[in-house]
């Protein structure tokens, strides 16, 4: 059985083992990648943003669920913004004279 390359549309033989190949060579695989990236240059940024939004939504849903359980148990829950940690300061350095017997 022969497969058709997704990039150059040439037919190529099926390998003896492994999964079904999509491209006939590494060059065709690279060509297809460049074509995909050129078609939508912001695709990766959109995917990262979508993943971040999904993670925030999931975290918020878990927090609401935990608050609901605590309130059902009779606890009063109040949320406050946590104070931001201060940026660590550099230690004050000074020159120290070497001891005389060094």
Residue, then its C-alpha position, 0 to 999 in steps of 0.5 A: x500500500x502506498x501513502x500520499x505525502x501531505x506536502x508534495x502529494x507524491x506517493x511513497x511506500x508504507x514502512x515495514x513498521x511503525x505508525x502511518x507516516x504523513x510526509x515522505x521526508x523530513x523536508x516535506x514535514x518542515x515545508x508543511x510546518x512553515x506553511x502552517x505557521x505562515x497561515x496563522x502567525x499568532x496561533x501559538x500565542x492564542x493557544x497559550x492565552x486560551x490555556x491560561x484562561x482555561x486554567x484560571x477558570x478551572x482554579x476559580x471553579x475549584x475555589x467556588x466549590x471549596x467555599x460552597x462546601x465550607x459554607x455548608x459545613x457552617x463556616x463563614x468564608x471571607x476572601x481577601x487579596x493577599x498582600x504582595x511580598x516585598x521585592x528582596x533588597x540587596x544586602x548592604x556591602x562594605x569593605x572590611x580590612x583584612x586581619x593582620x595575620x592573613 
